[in-house]
Amino acid sequence: MAPPPVTIKVTREELEERRRVILERLGISIETLRHRASYESLSGDEWEAIDELREIGFLLDDVTGDF
């Protein structure tokens, strides 16, 4: 029998900090990342970062952009 699912709770501040860390690691602003994504001129790390930023945006219910 499988163990019951685990709920992970994070605060808004933790999610915002994670977003900041991702962008800092890439060394670019979210606006620059959005611009580069619109031209599909991203590295593998940047594509992975976008996936995570989209998840964070969803959890934050952020309607300012797609990530």
C-alpha atoms as a printed R data frame, in Angstrom:
   type eleno elety resid chain resno      x      y       z
1  ATOM     1    CA   MET     A     1  0.000  0.000   0.000
2  ATOM     2    CA   ALA     A     2  1.329  3.413  -0.972
3  ATOM     3    CA   PRO     A     3  1.935  6.005   1.726
4  ATOM     4    CA   PRO     A     4 -0.563  8.872   1.882
5  ATOM     5    CA   PRO     A     5  0.273 11.994  -0.129
6  ATOM     6    CA   VAL     A     6  2.237 14.693   1.636
7  ATOM     7    CA   THR     A     7  1.174 18.322   1.476
8  ATOM     8    CA   ILE     A     8  4.044 20.767   1.269
9  ATOM     9    CA   LYS     A     9  3.251 24.244   2.508
10 ATOM    10    CA   VAL     A    10  5.249 27.266   1.413
11 ATOM    11    CA   THR     A    11  4.668 30.908   2.097
12 ATOM    12    CA   ARG     A    12  4.291 33.641  -0.490
13 ATOM    13    CA   GLU     A    13  7.590 35.067   0.715
14 ATOM    14    CA   GLU     A    14  9.351 31.725   0.159
15 ATOM    15    CA   LEU     A    15  8.000 31.506  -3.395
16 ATOM    16    CA   GLU     A    16  9.007 35.088  -4.177
17 ATOM    17    CA   GLU     A    17 12.478 34.410  -2.767
18 ATOM    18    CA   ARG     A    18 12.781 31.258  -4.904
19 ATOM    19    CA   ARG     A    19 11.869 33.294  -7.993
20 ATOM    20    CA   ARG     A    20 14.509 35.890  -7.066
21 ATOM    21    CA   VAL     A    21 17.158 33.182  -6.614
22 ATOM    22    CA   ILE     A    22 16.365 31.592  -9.980
23 ATOM    23    CA   LEU     A    23 16.742 34.903 -11.790
24 ATOM    24    CA   GLU     A    24 19.893 35.755  -9.856
25 ATOM    25    CA   ARG     A    25 21.414 32.394 -10.800
26 ATOM    26    CA   LEU     A    26 20.695 33.114 -14.471
27 ATOM    27    CA   GLY     A    27 22.033 36.644 -14.112
28 ATOM    28    CA   ILE     A    28 19.117 38.276 -15.958
29 ATOM    29    CA   SER     A    29 15.904 40.090 -15.152
30 ATOM    30    CA   ILE     A    30 12.490 38.525 -15.631
31 ATOM    31    CA   GLU     A    31 11.806 41.058 -18.410
32 ATOM    32    CA   THR     A    32 14.946 39.980 -20.282
33 ATOM    33    CA   LEU     A    33 14.036 36.332 -19.827
34 ATOM    34    CA   ARG     A    34 10.536 36.988 -21.179
35 ATOM    35    CA   HIS     A    35 11.992 38.844 -24.156
36 ATOM    36    CA   ARG     A    36 14.461 36.057 -24.943
37 ATOM    37    CA   ALA     A    37 11.718 33.452 -24.544
38 ATOM    38    CA   SER     A    38  9.549 35.277 -27.069
39 ATOM    39    CA   TYR     A    39 12.332 34.726 -29.622
40 ATOM    40    CA   GLU     A    40 13.054 31.180 -28.353
41 ATOM    41    CA   SER     A    41 16.713 32.065 -27.902
42 ATOM    42    CA   LEU     A    42 17.204 30.351 -24.554
43 ATOM    43    CA   SER     A    43 19.732 27.910 -23.131
44 ATOM    44    CA   GLY     A    44 18.666 24.624 -21.545
45 ATOM    45    CA   ASP     A    45 19.044 26.121 -18.066
46 ATOM    46    CA   GLU     A    46 16.819 29.026 -19.025
47 ATOM    47    CA   TRP     A    47 14.085 26.697 -20.338
48 ATOM    48    CA   GLU     A    48 14.206 24.770 -17.055
49 ATOM    49    CA   ALA     A    49 14.042 28.030 -15.107
50 ATOM    50    CA   ILE     A    50 10.960 29.095 -17.072
51 ATOM    51    CA   ASP     A    51  9.213 25.857 -16.134
52 ATOM    52    CA   GLU     A    52  9.900 26.489 -12.465
53 ATOM    53    CA   LEU     A    53  8.956 30.183 -12.738
54 ATOM    54    CA   ARG     A    54  5.631 29.182 -14.306
55 ATOM    55    CA   GLU     A    55  4.946 26.843 -11.386
56 ATOM    56    CA   ILE     A    56  5.795 29.597  -8.917
57 ATOM    57    CA   GLY     A    57  3.579 32.059 -10.801
58 ATOM    58    CA   PHE     A    58  0.707 29.571 -10.690
59 ATOM    59    CA   LEU     A    59  1.109 29.055  -6.952
60 ATOM    60    CA   LEU     A    60  1.259 32.821  -6.398
61 ATOM    61    CA   ASP     A    61 -1.786 33.307  -8.630
62 ATOM    62    CA   ASP     A    62  0.365 35.841 -10.488
63 ATOM    63    CA   VAL     A    63 -1.526 37.278 -13.448
64 ATOM    64    CA   THR     A    64  1.211 39.735 -14.481
65 ATOM    65    CA   GLY     A    65  2.761 37.311 -16.956
66 ATOM    66    CA   ASP     A    66  3.111 33.720 -17.959
67 ATOM    67    CA   PHE     A    67  6.128 33.339 -15.657
